[in-house]
């Protein structure tokens, strides 16, 4: 009987140890856990221990911390997590190398037990086993619609490995994550040259999986000298290119009543630009391209005269149409195809000057690596319609101005067009080709009729 009771007591004891449970009761926990103390403290020098101890303000999910804990460079030998109630000691079997700075990142994977709340920003700190600590830093922003599993990987580049840095097969020397707004930062980097990549790490292995998503590059490698702290090293995942061949674009076209003709504008649209490019998709019409072009007319309703138009067939079914001369403002026009089996008529009205505004500002080039005489492309893109895009080019820093812009919300995007193809080049991760330098205005620009939105600075 005594043995049986001892077995019961032992089972209860080990069960309580294995199942990490916070006290029950109280309001729902919606606050992420906090690390209230670390030993050694951040920026400690001449550290001689072989472990790092963390103290939390609440019970944390142990597995999540073990996944979230990252140290660079990785010490040799095994590591062990020795858990207390609200603390953990990370013990390294072989200790740390002498005269070395170690950077620790606690990623956003860390979550608490009570509410499952995760960190909103990664936590970074460093210590040194020598008499000084590396203080180089790099910071920037990731422009992406999905930051949940994003990481930034950082590789030290030397004359020996520069041509072989592959983020899909070689793990980085340093890693970090962006916060919920996309801002990221590396601190305590040593002197040297570094190459950075940003990508979604769905596998949690710090390697880029090219079958799963995109990767973003900087416009150059970065140099760290002593305590250099660089900022504005941004990554771009957003794509502002307008692909008329894409499935998404075809699906956005507006159908006629017979589902035979699809157009890029609604019947009765009243904000058409004077230099608008129109798109028509013809489905199962049994008419040739030549018959369609011969019978598609653009008529000025005020004078009942046909307007000269130009045709550009994207493929056998998709047609781009535009007038070589600007349309008149605040005027009603009609597109029509009156050829059996089609009986297509659609009206639109060009925007009046009172419904257009101006966007102006200046381009500033502070990066000495960007030479004068390059092609600086500036694009003003309607937020909800990337086909509505206004473009200018400058060969040097200076003023720019967009006039007669229809009312609406716009994205201001600019890039250095090194290859002069008019399209932003995102580069290649291997063989390494840097991206073209870019600038993305962080706020949408609201264009109002008869109003000048000025001082929109573009800074490289």
C-alpha positions as CSV (number, residue, x, y, z in Angstrom):
1,X,0.0,0.0,0.0
2,X,2.8,2.4,0.9
3,X,4.6,1.6,-2.5
4,X,1.3,2.3,-4.3
5,X,0.9,5.7,-2.6
6,X,4.5,6.6,-3.4
7,X,3.9,5.7,-7.1
8,X,0.8,7.9,-7.1
9,X,2.6,10.8,-5.5
10,X,5.5,10.4,-8.0
11,X,3.2,10.4,-10.9
12,X,1.5,13.6,-9.7
13,X,4.9,15.3,-9.2
14,X,6.3,14.4,-12.6
15,X,3.0,15.3,-14.3
16,X,3.0,18.8,-12.7
17,X,6.6,19.3,-13.9
18,X,5.9,18.1,-17.4
19,X,2.7,20.2,-17.9
20,X,3.7,23.8,-17.7
21,X,0.5,25.6,-16.5
22,X,0.1,29.2,-15.3
23,X,-2.4,30.0,-12.4
24,X,-6.0,29.9,-13.7
25,X,-8.5,32.7,-13.4
26,X,-8.5,36.5,-14.2
27,X,-9.0,38.4,-17.4
28,X,-7.8,37.1,-20.8
29,X,-4.0,37.7,-21.3
30,X,-3.4,39.8,-24.5
31,X,0.1,41.1,-23.6
32,X,3.2,39.5,-25.2
33,X,5.8,38.2,-22.7
34,X,8.7,40.4,-21.6
35,X,12.3,39.5,-20.9
36,X,12.9,41.5,-17.7
37,X,16.5,40.6,-17.1
38,X,19.4,38.9,-18.9
39,X,22.7,37.7,-17.5
40,X,25.1,38.7,-18.9
41,X,23.6,42.1,-19.5
42,X,23.7,43.6,-23.0
43,X,27.0,45.1,-24.0
44,X,28.9,43.2,-21.3
45,X,32.6,42.8,-22.1
46,X,35.2,40.3,-20.7
47,X,32.5,37.7,-20.1
48,X,33.9,34.4,-18.9
49,X,30.8,32.3,-18.2
50,X,29.4,29.5,-20.3
51,X,25.7,30.2,-20.1
52,X,23.1,33.0,-20.7
53,X,20.2,33.3,-18.3
54,X,16.8,34.9,-19.1
55,X,14.1,36.0,-16.7
56,X,10.5,36.5,-17.9
57,X,7.6,38.5,-16.5
58,X,5.2,35.5,-17.0
59,X,5.2,31.8,-18.0
60,X,6.4,31.4,-21.5
61,X,6.0,28.5,-23.9
62,X,9.3,26.6,-23.5
63,X,9.4,25.2,-27.0
64,X,8.7,28.6,-28.5
65,X,11.7,30.1,-26.7
66,X,14.0,27.3,-27.7
67,X,12.9,27.9,-31.4
68,X,13.2,31.7,-30.9
69,X,16.7,31.7,-29.4
70,X,19.4,32.4,-32.0
71,X,23.1,33.2,-31.4
72,X,25.7,34.4,-33.8
73,X,28.4,33.2,-34.3
74,X,27.2,29.7,-33.2
75,X,29.4,28.3,-30.4
76,X,30.9,24.9,-30.9
77,X,29.4,22.0,-29.0
78,X,25.9,21.3,-27.7
79,X,23.7,23.6,-25.8
80,X,21.2,22.8,-23.1
81,X,18.1,24.7,-21.9
82,X,17.7,24.5,-18.0
83,X,14.3,25.7,-17.2
84,X,12.9,27.2,-14.0
85,X,9.4,28.6,-13.4
86,X,9.8,31.9,-15.2
87,X,13.5,31.7,-16.2
88,X,15.8,29.6,-18.4
89,X,19.5,29.2,-18.5
90,X,21.0,28.4,-21.9
91,X,24.2,26.4,-21.2
92,X,26.9,25.9,-23.9
93,X,28.9,22.7,-23.4
94,X,32.2,24.2,-24.7
95,X,31.7,27.8,-23.6
96,X,32.5,30.8,-25.8
97,X,35.5,31.6,-27.9
98,X,37.8,34.3,-26.5
99,X,37.9,37.9,-27.9
100,X,34.6,37.4,-29.7
101,X,31.3,39.4,-29.8
102,X,28.2,37.2,-29.7
103,X,24.9,38.6,-30.9
104,X,21.6,37.1,-29.6
105,X,18.2,37.4,-31.2
106,X,15.0,36.3,-29.6
107,X,12.7,36.1,-32.6
108,X,9.0,36.8,-32.7
109,X,8.3,33.0,-32.3
110,X,8.5,33.5,-28.5
111,X,5.0,33.4,-27.0
112,X,3.5,33.1,-23.5
113,X,1.5,30.2,-22.1
114,X,-1.6,31.9,-20.9
115,X,-2.8,33.7,-24.1
116,X,-0.4,32.4,-26.7
117,X,0.7,36.0,-27.3
118,X,3.8,36.4,-29.5
119,X,6.4,39.1,-29.5
120,X,5.6,41.9,-32.0
121,X,9.3,42.7,-32.5
122,X,12.5,40.6,-32.2
123,X,14.7,41.3,-29.2
124,X,18.5,41.8,-29.8
125,X,21.4,42.1,-27.4
126,X,25.1,41.2,-27.4
127,X,28.1,40.6,-25.2
128,X,31.8,40.1,-25.7
129,X,34.4,37.7,-24.3
130,X,37.1,40.3,-25.1
131,X,37.8,43.8,-23.9
132,X,35.7,45.4,-26.6
133,X,32.4,44.8,-28.3
134,X,31.6,45.1,-32.0
135,X,29.3,48.1,-32.6
136,X,28.6,48.1,-36.4
137,X,24.9,48.4,-37.3
138,X,22.6,48.2,-40.3
139,X,18.9,49.2,-40.3
140,X,16.1,49.6,-42.8
141,X,12.6,48.6,-43.8
142,X,10.9,45.8,-45.6
143,X,8.1,46.9,-47.9
144,X,5.9,43.8,-48.1
145,X,2.2,42.9,-47.6
146,X,3.2,39.9,-45.6
147,X,5.7,40.2,-42.8
148,X,4.6,37.3,-40.6
149,X,7.5,34.9,-41.3
150,X,9.9,37.3,-42.8
151,X,13.6,37.2,-41.9
152,X,16.7,39.2,-42.9
153,X,19.8,37.1,-43.3
154,X,23.3,38.6,-43.2
155,X,26.4,37.0,-44.6
156,X,30.0,38.2,-44.1
157,X,31.5,38.4,-47.6
158,X,35.2,37.8,-48.2
159,X,37.4,37.5,-51.3
160,X,37.1,33.7,-50.8
161,X,33.4,33.3,-50.5
162,X,32.0,36.3,-52.3
163,X,30.9,34.3,-55.4
164,X,29.4,31.5,-53.4
165,X,27.0,33.1,-50.9
166,X,23.8,31.2,-51.5
167,X,20.9,31.9,-49.1
168,X,19.1,28.8,-50.3
169,X,21.9,26.4,-49.2
170,X,24.2,28.2,-46.7
171,X,22.9,29.5,-43.4
172,X,23.6,33.1,-42.6
173,X,26.2,34.5,-40.1
174,X,23.6,36.8,-38.6
175,X,19.8,36.9,-38.7
176,X,17.0,39.2,-37.5
177,X,13.3,39.8,-38.1
178,X,11.3,42.9,-38.9
179,X,8.8,44.4,-36.4
180,X,5.1,44.7,-37.3
181,X,5.8,47.8,-39.4
182,X,8.6,46.2,-41.4
183,X,11.5,47.9,-39.6
184,X,14.6,45.7,-39.1
185,X,18.0,46.3,-37.5
186,X,21.3,44.5,-37.0
187,X,23.6,45.7,-34.2
188,X,27.0,44.6,-33.0
189,X,28.3,43.6,-36.4
190,X,32.1,43.3,-36.8
191,X,34.1,45.2,-39.4
192,X,33.9,43.8,-42.9
193,X,31.7,43.5,-46.0
194,X,28.2,42.0,-45.7
195,X,25.5,40.9,-48.0
196,X,21.8,40.9,-46.9
197,X,18.7,39.1,-48.1
198,X,15.1,39.2,-47.0
199,X,12.6,36.3,-47.5
200,X,9.8,34.4,-46.0
201,X,11.3,31.6,-43.8
202,X,8.3,29.3,-43.8
203,X,10.4,26.3,-42.9
204,X,12.1,28.1,-39.9
205,X,15.5,26.9,-41.1
206,X,16.9,30.3,-42.1
207,X,17.3,29.1,-45.7
208,X,15.5,30.6,-48.7
209,X,13.1,28.1,-50.4
210,X,12.8,29.4,-54.0
211,X,9.7,27.2,-54.6
212,X,7.8,29.0,-51.8
213,X,8.2,32.7,-52.4
214,X,10.2,35.7,-53.3
215,X,13.5,37.1,-52.1
216,X,14.6,40.7,-52.0
217,X,18.1,42.2,-52.3
218,X,19.8,45.4,-51.5
219,X,21.3,47.6,-54.2
220,X,24.8,46.8,-53.0
221,X,26.8,45.0,-50.4
222,X,27.5,47.0,-47.3
223,X,30.8,47.9,-45.6
224,X,31.2,48.1,-41.8
225,X,34.2,50.0,-40.5
226,X,34.6,50.2,-36.7
227,X,31.3,51.4,-35.3
228,X,29.6,52.3,-38.7
229,X,25.8,52.5,-38.4
230,X,24.0,52.5,-41.7
231,X,20.3,53.2,-42.2
232,X,17.8,53.2,-45.1
233,X,18.9,49.8,-46.4
234,X,15.4,48.8,-47.6
235,X,14.0,45.8,-49.2
236,X,11.1,45.8,-51.8
237,X,8.6,43.0,-52.3
238,X,5.8,45.1,-53.7
239,X,5.4,44.9,-57.5
240,X,4.0,48.0,-59.2
241,X,4.4,46.6,-62.7
242,X,1.2,46.4,-64.7
243,X,0.8,43.1,-66.5
244,X,-2.0,43.2,-69.0
245,X,-1.5,39.5,-69.8
246,X,-2.1,38.4,-66.2
247,X,-5.2,36.5,-65.2
248,X,-6.0,39.1,-62.5
249,X,-6.1,41.9,-65.1
250,X,-8.4,39.9,-67.4
251,X,-10.7,39.2,-64.5
252,X,-10.9,42.9,-63.7
253,X,-12.4,43.8,-67.0
254,X,-16.1,44.7,-67.2
255,X,-18.3,42.6,-69.3
256,X,-21.1,43.5,-71.7
257,X,-24.6,42.0,-71.3
258,X,-23.6,39.0,-73.6
259,X,-20.2,38.3,-72.0
260,X,-18.6,38.7,-75.4
261,X,-16.7,42.0,-74.9
262,X,-14.9,43.0,-71.7
263,X,-13.5,46.5,-71.3
264,X,-11.2,48.3,-68.9
265,X,-13.8,50.9,-68.0
266,X,-17.4,50.9,-66.8
267,X,-20.3,52.3,-68.9
268,X,-20.7,55.9,-67.7
269,X,-17.2,56.2,-66.2
270,X,-16.6,59.9,-65.7
271,X,-12.9,60.1,-64.7
272,X,-11.2,59.0,-67.8
273,X,-7.8,60.6,-68.5
274,X,-7.2,62.6,-71.7
275,X,-4.4,60.2,-72.7
276,X,-6.1,57.0,-71.4
277,X,-5.2,53.6,-72.8
278,X,-8.2,51.4,-73.2
279,X,-8.3,47.6,-73.1
280,X,-10.8,45.3,-74.8
281,X,-11.0,41.5,-74.4
282,X,-13.1,39.7,-77.0
283,X,-14.4,36.2,-76.2
284,X,-15.8,33.7,-78.8
285,X,-16.8,36.3,-81.3
286,X,-15.8,34.4,-84.5
287,X,-14.6,37.8,-85.8
288,X,-11.0,38.2,-87.0
289,X,-8.7,40.8,-85.5
290,X,-9.0,42.9,-88.7
291,X,-12.8,42.8,-88.6
292,X,-12.8,43.9,-84.9
293,X,-10.3,46.7,-85.6
294,X,-12.3,47.9,-88.7
295,X,-15.6,48.0,-86.7
296,X,-14.4,49.4,-83.4
297,X,-15.2,53.2,-83.4
298,X,-14.5,56.0,-80.9
299,X,-17.0,58.8,-81.3
300,X,-17.0,62.3,-79.8
301,X,-20.7,62.6,-78.7
302,X,-20.7,66.4,-78.8
303,X,-19.8,66.6,-82.5
304,X,-20.8,63.1,-83.5
305,X,-17.4,62.6,-85.3
306,X,-15.1,59.7,-85.1
307,X,-11.8,60.1,-83.3
308,X,-8.7,58.6,-84.8
309,X,-7.5,55.7,-82.7
310,X,-4.4,53.4,-82.7
311,X,-4.5,49.6,-82.1
312,X,-2.1,47.4,-80.3
313,X,-3.0,43.7,-80.1
314,X,-1.6,42.1,-77.0
315,X,-2.7,38.7,-78.1
316,X,-5.4,37.3,-80.3
317,X,-8.1,38.3,-77.9
318,X,-6.8,41.3,-76.0
319,X,-6.6,44.7,-77.7
320,X,-5.1,48.0,-76.5
321,X,-6.6,51.1,-78.0
322,X,-5.6,54.8,-77.6
323,X,-5.9,58.1,-79.3
324,X,-2.6,59.5,-80.8
325,X,-3.9,63.0,-79.7
326,X,-5.2,63.9,-76.3
327,X,-9.0,63.6,-75.8
328,X,-10.8,66.8,-74.8
329,X,-11.5,67.3,-71.1
330,X,-15.0,67.1,-69.7
331,X,-16.3,65.5,-72.9
332,X,-18.5,62.5,-73.5
333,X,-17.3,59.8,-75.9
334,X,-18.6,56.5,-77.1
335,X,-16.9,53.2,-78.0
336,X,-18.9,50.9,-80.3
337,X,-18.7,47.7,-82.2
338,X,-21.7,47.1,-84.5
339,X,-20.9,43.9,-86.3
340,X,-22.8,40.7,-85.7
341,X,-22.6,38.9,-83.4
342,X,-21.5,42.0,-81.5
343,X,-23.7,44.9,-80.6
344,X,-21.3,46.7,-78.1
345,X,-21.8,50.3,-77.0
346,X,-20.2,51.9,-74.0
347,X,-20.0,55.6,-73.0
348,X,-17.4,57.4,-70.9
349,X,-16.6,61.0,-69.9
350,X,-13.2,62.5,-69.7
351,X,-12.3,64.1,-66.4
352,X,-12.7,67.9,-66.1
353,X,-9.7,70.1,-65.1
354,X,-11.5,71.0,-61.8
355,X,-11.2,67.3,-60.8
356,X,-7.5,67.1,-61.4
357,X,-4.6,68.1,-59.2
358,X,-0.8,68.4,-59.1
359,X,1.9,66.5,-57.3
360,X,5.4,68.0,-57.1
361,X,8.6,67.7,-55.1
362,X,12.3,67.1,-55.6
363,X,14.7,64.2,-56.0
364,X,17.7,64.3,-53.6
365,X,20.7,61.9,-54.2
366,X,22.7,61.6,-51.0
367,X,24.2,58.2,-51.8
368,X,27.7,58.9,-53.2
369,X,27.6,55.5,-55.0
370,X,24.9,56.9,-57.4
371,X,26.6,58.8,-60.2
372,X,25.2,61.8,-61.9
373,X,23.7,61.3,-65.3
374,X,21.8,58.1,-64.4
375,X,18.2,57.6,-65.4
376,X,15.9,58.4,-62.4
377,X,12.4,57.1,-63.0
378,X,9.5,58.6,-61.0
379,X,6.1,56.9,-61.0
380,X,2.8,58.1,-59.6
381,X,0.6,55.0,-59.4
382,X,-3.1,55.0,-58.5
383,X,-3.4,52.9,-55.4
384,X,-6.3,50.7,-56.5
385,X,-5.5,50.6,-60.2
386,X,-1.9,50.0,-61.2
387,X,-2.8,50.5,-64.9
388,X,-3.3,54.2,-64.1
389,X,0.4,55.2,-63.9
390,X,2.1,58.5,-64.6
391,X,5.9,58.3,-65.3
392,X,8.7,60.9,-65.6
393,X,12.4,60.5,-65.9
394,X,15.3,62.8,-64.7
395,X,19.0,62.5,-65.5
396,X,20.0,64.3,-62.3
397,X,18.6,65.2,-58.9
398,X,16.2,68.1,-59.0
399,X,12.5,69.1,-59.2
400,X,9.7,67.1,-60.7
401,X,6.0,67.8,-61.2
402,X,3.0,65.8,-62.3
403,X,0.1,67.8,-63.6
404,X,-3.6,67.0,-64.5
405,X,-3.7,64.0,-62.2
406,X,-7.2,62.7,-61.5
407,X,-8.4,62.8,-57.9
408,X,-7.6,59.8,-55.9
409,X,-5.0,58.1,-53.7
410,X,-1.6,57.5,-55.3
411,X,1.7,55.6,-54.6
412,X,4.9,57.5,-55.2
413,X,7.7,55.1,-56.4
414,X,11.1,55.9,-57.9
415,X,14.2,53.9,-58.9
416,X,17.5,54.4,-60.5
417,X,17.1,52.7,-63.9
418,X,20.6,51.6,-64.6
419,X,19.8,49.4,-67.5
420,X,17.4,52.0,-68.9
421,X,14.5,49.6,-69.6
422,X,12.0,51.6,-67.7
423,X,11.2,48.7,-65.3
424,X,12.5,48.3,-61.8
425,X,15.1,45.5,-61.6
426,X,15.0,43.5,-58.4
427,X,18.3,41.7,-59.0
428,X,19.2,38.1,-58.6
429,X,20.4,36.3,-55.4
430,X,22.7,33.8,-57.3
431,X,24.8,34.6,-59.3
432,X,24.6,37.7,-57.3
433,X,23.2,40.8,-59.1
434,X,22.2,43.7,-56.8
435,X,18.8,45.4,-57.2
436,X,18.4,48.8,-58.6
437,X,18.2,51.5,-55.9
438,X,14.6,52.5,-55.1
439,X,12.6,54.9,-53.1
440,X,9.0,54.3,-51.9
441,X,7.1,57.2,-50.3
442,X,5.7,55.6,-47.1
443,X,2.4,57.4,-47.2
444,X,-0.2,57.5,-49.9
445,X,-0.5,60.8,-51.6
446,X,-4.1,62.2,-51.8
447,X,-4.7,64.1,-55.0
448,X,-7.5,66.7,-54.9
449,X,-9.0,68.8,-57.6
450,X,-7.4,72.2,-58.2
451,X,-4.9,71.4,-55.5
452,X,-1.1,71.0,-55.4
453,X,0.3,68.2,-53.3
454,X,3.9,69.6,-52.9
455,X,7.2,68.9,-51.1
456,X,7.0,65.1,-51.8
457,X,10.7,64.4,-51.5
458,X,12.4,61.4,-53.1
459,X,15.7,60.6,-51.4
460,X,18.3,58.1,-52.6
